[in-house]
Amino acid sequence: GCVDVSGCIFCGEKGTGFENLPHTFSVKEQLEKNIEYIKKKYKADKYVVYFQNFTNTYLPITELKKYAEEACIKDVVELSFATRPDCISDEYMTALSEISLKYSVKINIEIGLQTVNYRTLDKINRGHSLAEFIDAVLRIKKYKFEVCVHVILSLPWDDEKDVIETAKILSALDIQHVKIHALYVERNTELCRMYEKGEIEMISLDDYVNRVVLFLEYLSPEIVIQRIAGRAPEEDTVFCNWNTSWWKIKDMIEAKLESLNTFQGARCDYLNGKALRKFQLKG
């Protein structure tokens, strides 16, 4: 690419699409097969098409439009595109806006941020800084698209202050959704090499639970939490979720919230001129 050739230190060759149908199927064929399955299992009648794996807006714009239009089949109400902050431009957003109007579908852009700590972003070789992320969100919002942000709350170079600041910046930017992940170590990656050589140390599960709770407390209560922990195939990883199922981690987070008598947004008191509140007149 024009930024780097090695990619993020934690990303494997398969990306996140381990549950996808093979790419030998067209987009339309993949959707028809999945809809047939989902309709029976969940009695669904409307669908969101998720272009998940890798950086979708890094495609040439003509290909992106082709795949997006192919996805606009009956009962599809939204298209969601996973991408990176440095792969957002007005040209691409305009093209998606035209498709949105033409087919009457909503557009959701998912951005992998991971952390607001620009030093950590450099260590994990993201290829962008915090500035590109802020630019991407502001650019997307001009087109009235919803924004979903991915964050990793167990990065070994981050501390609780980074977790808090990440929640604050997402809230200040008024994003709509967030997906929370714990860092896992995939085989044949630079992160795996560092992990096996003892160059990094993963935080404990209890520390992860504490970080998630802290993140939620500072996050705006208006932001929807789409995911609380990620998953990866066991055979592809040397470390994933402390060998604990995601639903048990979810239960631990909920139990911690209850034990502390706290909730999402409990400490979201820093917006709209916090220092001026004592001067505000009461009605």
Salt bridges, closest charged atoms under 4 A:
GLU19 OE2 - ARG231 NH2 3.03
GLU32 OE2 - LYS28 NZ 2.55
GLU36 OE2 - LYS40 NZ 3.98
GLU69 OE2 - LYS102 NZ 3.46
ASP75 OD1 - LYS46 NZ 3.37
ASP75 OD2 - LYS74 NZ 3.36
ASP86 OD1 - ARG84 NE 2.92
ASP90 OD2 - ARG139 NH1 2.98
ASP90 OD1 - LYS142 NZ 3.34
GLU110 OE1 - HIS150 NE2 2.59
GLU110 OE2 - LYS179 NZ 3.01
ASP135 OD1 - ARG139 NH2 2.69
GLU146 OE2 - LYS106 NZ 3.76
GLU146 OE1 - HIS177 NE2 2.75
ASP174 OD2 - LYS141 NZ 3.98
GLU190 OE2 - ARG193 NH2 2.62
GLU199 OE2 - ARG193 NH1 3.32
GLU217 OE1 - ARG267 NE 3.19
ASP236 OD2 - LYS14 NZ 3.36
ASP251 OD1 - LYS250 NZ 3.50
GLU254 OE2 - LYS250 NZ 3.52
